[in-house]
Amino acid sequence: MAVFLTLGRPRIRFIVVFFNYRSMNMKPIYLDFNATTPIDPEVAEAMLPYLHEHFGNPSSSHWFGLQARKAVEQARQQVAALLGCAPEEIIFTSGGSEANNMAIKGVAFRHQHKGNHIITSTVEHPAVIEVCKYLQERGFETSYLPVDQFGLVDPQQLEQAIRPQTILITIMHANNEVGTIQPVGEIGAIARGHSILCHTDAAQSVGKIPTRVSELQVDLLSVAGHKLHAPKGVGALYVRKGTELDKLIHGASQEQNLRAGTENVSQIVGLGKACDIAARNMASHMKHMQEMRDLLFHTLQERIPELRLNGHPQQRLPNTLSVGFKNVAVGALLSEVTEIAASAGAACHASTVTISPVLEAMSVPLEYAAGTVRFSTGRTTTREEILQAADSIVQAVRRLAREKDRTP
């Protein structure tokens, strides 16, 4: 924790930092790979030339521009190879949020003459939910499908929600909080059967599990670079050939005349390389992440019998573990284990607890939801880190339980 003290002139600040004594002699353990991933060394190496000597504008016709253009097109091929689509179906964006906005708003405004109804779910990322709310203020209607206790959408219920005015179905591929993988292939088939466009936010799944667009049967798919060891600030949108969108950013004709603006060459190169690495090592990375995830879960479960698993037990991302600690305040728990980086499933205030909308939609009991932590493993997570983290977590839970018992 850091406290900022202003003394004398406003521009002079002294930063006093207080360390948790338990973490001073321990290497921090990163278990928050769903939040962001470190840039892969191969990715960084591939990017370097485009930060220095190959600085040209990809739209320029001279040698410098051609080197940049070749790099962008190679990256487009690498992203397309991972998704199993044509390179010209890949549009580079500034990240997953822009890709979602581009897909949903692009379809809504281009096809509003056909209808004004969108179907999504209650467990989507804010980059989808907030876009739908924005469109609702402009005359569109949205159906928010419920999920079951595991966070799954029911395809039959989805089909029943379709109206003559439905123009888009947008359901995420894998949930960022609990890891549940939606039956997007089945949903995509339903959409095609009704001639409705289908989009999936695949920010959390691309690079972790197979995301072939032919199997998912989607028309649009969003990619976020920083979720698969590429830089922050770059992403992509798959747009099936023939799918018509309104432009989100107007200007020149870059990116198939769908996204104006000079391409961010170095970051696009990084995304391409990250997709190449993911395609090359998919099976081994999946196996390792799942082994580390399961080791953490089983180690915690053995020592904390009342531990609750959130999300589907099998149909889940190989790296994602959302668990609820019964009658434990998540804020207090995370403050006890400052040597571990993880994400909370609830926010605690003076007299209230704000539960994650995802956990709420799954009807997770309050005594578990208020103590939910998401741990997400990565390619570089080690067995030693997992065992060390598990030991710290168990000790912290037991300390908090003793303190609670002493409280009158």
N, C-alpha and C positions, 0 to 999 in steps of 0.2 A: 504494500500500500504506500502511496506517495502523498505527502501533504505539501501544498504550495504556500509558502509564506512570503508576503510582499512587504519589504522593508524600504523605507525612504522613497526614492523615486519609483513610480509605477513600473518602470522597465526592468527593475532589479528584482529577481526572484530567487529564493533559495529553496532547493528541493530536499526535503528530509524524507528518506526512505526507510521504512520499517520492514525487516525481513522476519518471516516465520523461522524460528530457530531450527525447526525440523528439516527445513528445505535447504539450509545453507551448505550442507555437506553432501547434497544429493544432486545428481544431474536431473534436470527437469525431464519428465516423461510426457511425450506428446501423444495424446489419445483423442485428438479432435480433427482427424483427417477429413471428416465430412464438412467441417467449417472451411478449411483450406488445406492445400498440400504444398510442401516445399517444392521449389523448382528442381526437376531432375538435372543432375550434372550434364548429361548428354544434351538436354534441352538448352541449358545455359550456354554450352559450347556452340551449339548450332546457331544461337541468336547473336553471338558476339560479332561476327563479321558485318551484320546489318545494323550494328550500333556504331560502327567505325567506317570502314572503307566503302561498303555498299549502302550508301546513304540516299541513293537516288529516289525520285518520285516514280512509282510504278506506272504512272500515266505518261511519263516522258518518253520520247522516241529515241533518245540517244543511249549510249552504252550504259551509263549509270542507271537510267530508268529501266533498261532491259534486264539488268542483273536483279533489280528489285522485283520486276514483274515475273521473272522466272522463279524466284524464291516463293512468291505468293502462290503461283500456280502449282508448284511442287507441293506446298503445304495443303492446297485445296485437294490435290490427289491423295495425300496421306489421310486427311480427315475423311474423305469419301471412301477410302479403302476400309477404314475402321467401321463405317456405317453401312457399307455395302451398297453405295449409290454412285451415280455419275458425278464427276468433279463439278460440272456446271450446276448441280443441284445444291451446292454448298455456298452459303452467303456468310461472309465473316462479319462479326459484330463486336461490340465492346464487352460482351459477356452474356451470361445466361439470362439476366433480367431483360436486357435489350432484345435478345432473341425471342423471349416470351411475349414481350410487348409487340414486337414486329409481327409475330405469328397471329396473335389474338386480335389486335387492333387492325392489322392488315386484312384479315379475313372479314372481320365485322364490317368495316367501312366499304370494302370492295363488294361485298355480297348482301348488303342491307336491303337491296331491292328484292331479294328472294325471301328474306325473313329477318327477324331480330332476336332469335332465341339461341342461347348458348348453354351447353351442359358442362358442368365441372363437378368437383367433389369438395367436401368440407375439409379435406386434409391437404389441400394444395399449398404450395409455397406462396408467400405474399406477392411474389412477382407474377402470380397468376390471379390470386384472389383480388388484389388491389386493381388490376387491370379490368377485371369483370365488374367491379364496383364502379370504376370510372365510366365504363360503357353503359351501366345501368342509369347513370345520371344523364345519359345522352339518348335515352329511348330504347335501349336494349334490355332484354330480360334474361336472367340467369337462373338455372336450376342447380342447386347445390346438393349433390347426392350424398346420403349418409354412408357410413362405413360400418363394418361389423367390429367385433371386439379385437380383431387382429389388424384393423385398418384397411380392410379390403372393400372395394366397390363391388356390388353385385351387378354383373352384366345384364341380367334379366331386368333388374330394376332400372338400369340405364336405358335399355330399349323401350321400356314403358314410359320413360320421361320424354321420349322424342315426340316432337310436334311437327305439323306441316311447316312451321316457321323456323325450325331448327337449322342453323347454318354451320355450327361448329361444336365439336366435342373436344374438350381439352382435359385430359387426365394424366397426371404425372406417372412416369415409369416406376420410380422407386422413391419412397418417402425419405426425406432428409433427416427426420427425427428418429423414426423407429425402424427404417430400412425395408418396410413391407413393399414387395414388388407387385404391382397391379397387373391384372390380366390384359395388358394393352393389346396383344395380338387378337384376342377375342373381341375386345372393344372396337379395334380398328376394323375387323370384319363386319361388325354390326353397322358401323358408320358407313362403310362402303355399300352395304346392302341397302341403305336408305339414301345413298348419294349425298352424304354429309361429310364435310371435311373433318379430319381428325388430327389433333396436335397432341404431342406428349412432351412434357418437361423432363428431359433425361439428364439434367445436370448432375444428379447423384449417381447415375448408373453408367454413363459413358466412361469407358476405361476400367470399370470394375467388373462388369458382366457383359455378355454379348448384347449388342444393340443394333442388330441388322434391321434396317427399315423394312425390308421385304417380309421379315417374320413378324414385325410389330404392326405391319399394314397401316402405317400412318402416312399422312400427307406432309406433316411438318414435325420437326424434332429439334429441340433446343439443346445446345452444348455449352458448358461453362469451363473455360480452360483451367482455372485455378483449382478445380476439383480433380484433375488428373495430371498434376505435376507440370502444368504449363503456367505461364505468368497470370497474375490477376489483370483484369482489364481487356481480356480477349475471349471471344466465344464464337459460336457459329450457329446458323439455322439451316437445317435441311429443308428444302422446299421441293417437293416432288414436281417433276416436269409437268407443266400444264396448269399448276396451281396458281391462281391469280391473287395477288395481294396489292393493297394500297401501300405506297411508300410511307415509311415512318420518318425518314430524314430526307429532305429535299435538297437538291443541288445538282451536281454533275452526275454522270451515268455509271459510276463505279458499281461493282458487285451486281452484275446482270441488270443494271439500272434499277436496283431495289434498295440500295443503301448508299447515299451520296457521302463523299468524304474520302480524302487520301488514306489509303490503307496503312494500318499500323504494322509495317513490314516485319520488324524484329519480333513482335509478339505473335504475329501470324505464323512466322517461321517456328516459334516455340510451340505453338499449338499443334502444328503439323508434326513436329518431331515427337511431341508427347503422344499423339495418336498412333504414330508409327511404333513407339515403344510399347504402348498398351496392346496393340494388335499382336506384336511379336511375343509378348510375355503374358498374355491374358491368363492362361491356365495356371501357370506357376504363381502369379500374383494372387489370383483368386484363392488358391489352395493355402498359401501362406497367411493371407489376411484372415481367412476363416479359422485356421488353426489357432492363431493368436486370439481372435475374438472368443472362440469356444473355450480356450484355456482360461481366459479371464472370467468368463461366466461360470464355468464349473468350479473354479477355485473360490470365487465369491459364494456360490451356492452352497458349497460344502460347509462354509464357516458362518454363513448367514442364511439359515433355513427359510426365513420368511421373505426372501428376495423374490421379486416379481419380474418376469420378462414381459416387456411391452413389444408388440409387433408380432408378425407371424413367425412361428418357431422354425419353419423350413423355408417358406417363400419370402426370403429376406436377403438383403445385400450381405455378401460374405464378410464385410468388415464392420457391420453396425450392431451395437449392443445397447439397447435402451432398457435400463432396469430401475425398478422402484424400490427404495428402502423404506419399509413400513414405519410410519410415524417419525420420520427423520426430515428435518427442514433442509432442503437441498442447499440453500445458501450457507447454512452453518457447516454442512458437510464439505462443500467445496472450499470454504475458508480454512478448514482443518487439513486439507490435502493440497496445499498450494504448490507442492512439487509435481502435481499432475494437472495436465491441461485437458479439460473435458467441458461439456456443455450441460447447462441445467435445463430441466423440463418444466420449471415453474419459477416465478419471480415472487419473492417474499417482501411484503411491505410491513408497515407498523402493525396493522391489525388484520390484514388480509393476505391471501395467497392467490396470485394470478396463475392459473393453470394453462399450459400450452393448449391452443385450440385443437391440436392433433390428439392429444391425450384426452381432452374433453369429448371430442367426436367419437373416440373409441370407448367412452364410458369407463375409463380407468378410475377405480375408487380413489377418493381424495387422499386417504391416508398413504397411498402409494404414489399418486400423481405429484403430490407436494414434495416427495423425496426422490423424484426421477432424475437420473443422470444419463446422458448419452455418451458412451465411449465409442470411438471409431478408430479402428486399427489401420495401419498402412503397410506398404511394401517393406519399410525399413524397421517396423516394430520388432523388437526382439523378445525372446522368451524371458530373459532376465528382467526386462522392463515390465512385462506383464506380471510376473510374480512379485516384483517390488511394489508395483502399483496396487495389486490385490492386497498385499500385506498392509500397506498404508491405509487403504480404504477400510479394511476390516477393523483396524485399530481405531480409526476415527469414528466409525459407527458405534463401536463399543464405548468409546469415551463419551460420545454424545448421549448414549443410553444411560450411562452412570450419572451424568450431569442432570439429565431429566428426572431420574429417580430421586436425586437429592433436592430437586426443586419442590418447595412446599405447595 
